[in-house]
Amino acid sequence: MDGRTPEHPLPVDAAVSVSPVRVGRQGIYDRERRLVAFELLFRNHGRASAELAEGAEQDHATSQVISATFGDFGVGQIAGERPLFINLTRGFFTGALPVPCSPEQVVLELLENVDVDEEVLAGLRRLRAQGYRIAVDDFIGEESRLPAVALADYVKIDVEAARDDFDRVLALARAHNPTALVVVERIEDDELFDRCLAAGADLFQGYGLQRPVTLEAVSLTPSQLVCLRLVRALTGQDAPLHEIEQLVASDPALSLRVLKTVSSAAAGTKTGVTSLRQAIVLLGRQQLCSWVVLMLLGGVTSVDTESLTLVLARAAACARLAPRDADLAYVVGLLSGVATVLGMGEDELVDTTGVAQSVRAALVDRRGAAGGALRAVLAYEEDDPFVITDAGHAVYEVSRAYLAALSGAMVTVSSVLERP
């Protein structure tokens, strides 16, 4: 692994419901100095070093970063059609943790701090049988790692750590696995490149060839992804109840909140709610959409009440101003509020959720009755009466609708945040 401390600090003002995914990528070159692969370098936010934590925390961090990286960037965006080397901890090789990517374009690197025992060796054989390529990282001739070298497709040698022992380490790797490609790490200049080239190395990596490039994107947590999928289902006219039920059931926290809400509300039956499907029907699509937004904004235990009130008030005001398209207007106002709170562009949020074209037209292009209602409500929030009039609404009409919506939103938020 040839990563170093990132030069640029992580922004600290990110919205609470999104987490920046920040990774490094460094090229791997062949004997002709042609770019042939990349290594993904993990950046552990909040630490001075690019190194990850130890033990279970390291496993958790690695799993999150890999999943988010592949979910937010995609292998093609990171590596094009070239192989992508990924550092993994012990749990991924023993099967305790799932490898969250298919084998076609990745090379799994066995880190130098992973003890090569029978459990790890069994895992390496299993992963190879599934089609994964294996790289032994930072090999400097340790006898205990030779069984892993024998199973590898790549052996990476840290030339800086090997120092004068480099030629012996390379020969040892060749002796135990003649078919594996030898990758030399920490190539700092042309002289070192030429020396390793003459020694017979196959591939090369280091600052002398390419400094790591940092990639960054915004990642949504799994619960938030469920919420966004629910928004998509709830905004479509044809989404069947079983699809909505399945999505709600996929998030235990959301399922529990829906059941508790309906069970304690006046809408509940006298005999109590007996199923998640019954709770969803009793709650109704519009109210469920509101709960989804609460989850999307970070959950009901540590949420900004002002943000929740803004989102729900904007949604309800839009619905009041477009009574013939109330459901559509509510969703449009809801998504507009989410975009505001998360600091996302409305077009970006639409692309993320994949909502219906009618929602996109109203939200992004301000078209139709729902789009005009949203334009008027946003103008009211900005105290711009001329835009309100231009949107086709009277100022007093928008004021009345917004104040009523705000009152209802405050009651909703208060009930949501009330502890059981």
Secondary structure, DSSP 8 states (H G I E B T S, - for coil): ------SS---S---TT-EEEEEEEEEEE-TT--EEEEEEEE--TTSSSS---SHHHHHHHHHHHHHHHHHHT-HHHHHTTS-EEEEE-HHHHHTSS---S-SSSEEEEE-TTS---HHHHHHHHHHHHTT-EEEEEEE---GGGHHHHHH-SEEEEEHHHHGGGHHHHHHHHHHH-TTSEEEEE---SHHHHHHHHHHT--EE-STTT---EEEEEEE--HHHHHHHHHHHHHHSTT--HHHHHHHHHT-HHHHHHHHHHHHHSTTS-TT----HHHHHHHH-HHHHHHHHHHHHTT-SSS--HHHHHHHHHHHHHHHHH-GGGHHHHHHHHHHHHHHHHHT--HHHHHHHHT--HHHHHHHTT--HHHHHHHHHHHHHHTT-HHHHHHTT--HHHHHHHHHHHHHHHHHHHHHHHS--
